[in-house]
Each structure stands twice: as structure tokens, then as C-alpha cells.
């Protein structure tokens, strides 16, 4: 019951909050990534995951952290994105990590194209006074990649061994 609740409701809610926060502020608070990591431990125990499975998922998360911070160091993504990538890689695991990266990249590319297109048009009057809309519309601003990371995780997560483990 705990494992199912976590993977069906709590993790998707945290991912949605991460995406929304990034969209509104171009930041992803650390507490969201930390919560995802801590809840993975609770989930793994509640679902009865084998230690080897937990270890491989932990290694996927660590790999995600290394890759994420390399991308951050080169200025491709923000620090919050790097941490969210690591936290989602922990849940996704190696078996679906390439699928996650591909889907997230496609979503991120689509998001970038959409924002570039929208930024070439005048901001609608009803959004002109909204700080989050002005930030999104700013041609010098980046792309809130947490949206793509969260969306990719929501698409891939139901196909992972963790999801199957929760289903019993």
C-alpha cells in the first residue's frame, strides 16, 4: 500500500511541483530532489526490493549526478536540473535510463523550440504584469529544463522495474 501510494501519487506530485517551480522561477529547490531520494529508500523497503536492485538504482542515481553536474559545469543545464536528473535516474534505473534520456531530450527540444517561438512574439497583455511570464518571455533567459525532466520521468516511470515491483 505504501509503495503503491508513493509511486502512483507522491512521486508524480513531486515531479509536477518540480516542473511548475522551474517554469515559474527557473529554479528547482533542493528539498524536492532530496524528497525524491529519501522516498526512494522508503519505497524500496516497503516494496521489498532486493539489495542488489537497490544498489543498481543507487548507481544509476549516482551516474545521473555525475552526468548532470558535468552538464551543469559546461553550462548546458542548471544545478537544480542536475540534481533532479540524479533523483529521477535513481527511480528510473539503468534498464530504462537511455529511454528516459531520449524522451526527456525530445521534450526539452520541443520546449526550447516552443519558447523560442513564443519569445519572438509580443507578450500577451494579460501576462505582461506577471513576473513568471516575463521571465519565460525574456530572450536572454534559459529553458526551464526541469519541465522536460519531470515529463520524461512521468512517461517512463510506469515502464520501470520499480513500478512493476510496486504492482506486486
N, C-alpha and C positions, 0 to 999 in steps of 0.2 A: 504494500500500500504506500509506504514512504517513497520507495524507489519510483513507482509509477507517478506519484504526485510531483516528485522533483522533475522527472524528465518530460512529463506532459504539460506541466503548468509553470513551475518555478523557473526552470532554465529558460524556456521560451519568453517568460515575462522579463527576466533579467536581460536577455538578448534584445528584446524590444525596447526596454528602458535605455540600454546602451546605445542603440541606434538613434532613438529620439534625442538623447542627451547630446550625442555627437552632431546630429543635424541642427540642433538649436544653438549649440555653443562651440562646436569644433573641439570638444574635449570629451574624454571618457574617464570618469572618476575611477580611481584605483579600487574603491570599495566594490565596484561591480565585478571587476576581474577577480578580485580576492574572493568574493562571494561565490563565483562560479567554481573556483578552485577548491574552496572548502566544501562546497556542496557536492563536488565530485567524490570526495572522501566519504561523506555521509551516504551518498548514493551507492558507492562501491560496497560498503559494509552492508547496507540494507538489502542490496540486490544479491549479495553473496558472491561477488566477483572473486575469482581465483587470484591469488597474489601475483601470478605471472601476468595475468591480464591487466591488473592494476599497474604493474611495473612497466609494461609496454605502453600503456596510455600515459603514464608519467613521463616516459622517454619521448613520446610524441609531443607532449606539452613542453618539455624542455627543448626539444628541437624547434618547436614553434617559437619559443622565446629567443633562441639564438638567431633564427632566420628573421624574426620580427625586429630584433634590435639591430641586425645588420641593415635591414631596410630603413630603419629609423636613422642609423648613423649616416647613411648615404642620402638622407633627406627625402626618401620616397613616401614614407608614412610617418604619422605622429607616434609619440611614445605610448599614448593610450591605445592606439591601434595595435601596436606591437604586443602590449600586454593582453589585449582582448584576443588577438590571434593565438597567443600561447594558451590562454584559458580555454578557447574553443577547440584547439588542437588536442588538449587533454581529453575532452569529451568525445571528439571525433575519432581519435586513434589513427594509427598508421594505415589500417586497412582502407579507410575512406579519406585519408588526408589529401591525396592528389585530386580526388573528385571535389573535395571542399575548396582547395586552392583554385582549381579551374572554374568552378561555378562562381566563387567569390570574385575572381578576376573578371569574368564576364559581366557580372552585376556591377562591379566597380567601374569597368569601362563604360557601361551604359549610363551609370550615374554621372560619370565625368562628362560624357557627351551631352546628356540632358542639361547639366548645369552650365556647360559652355554655351549651349544654345539659348537657355533662359537668360544668361548673363549678357547676351548680345541684344536683348530686347529691354525696353524700359520696364522698370519695376511697376507692377500694378499699384494704383493709388491706394487701394485698401491695405496694401502691405508696406507702403512707404514709411510708416512710422514704427514698424516692428523691427527691433534690433536684430532678431534672429534672421528675418528675411533680408535685411540689409547686408548682414554678414554673408549669407548664402549667395546674394546677388553680386557681391564685391568681386570684380575680376581678378584681384590680387589674392583672394582667399584660396585656400586649397580645396580639397574634396573631403567631405566627411566620410572617410572610408569605413568607419565603424558601422555604417548603414549596410555596406556590402558584406562586411564580415558577419554581421548578425543575420542578414538574409541568407547568406550562403550556409551558415550553420543550421538555420531553421529548415532549409531544404534538405541538407544531407543527414542531419541527426536521426530522422526516422529510419534511415537505412544502415545504421551502425550496429555493431555488436552490443553496445551499451543499451540501445533501445530494445533489441531483442532480449537482452538479459532481464530488463525490467518487465517485459511482457511474460517472462517466465517460461 
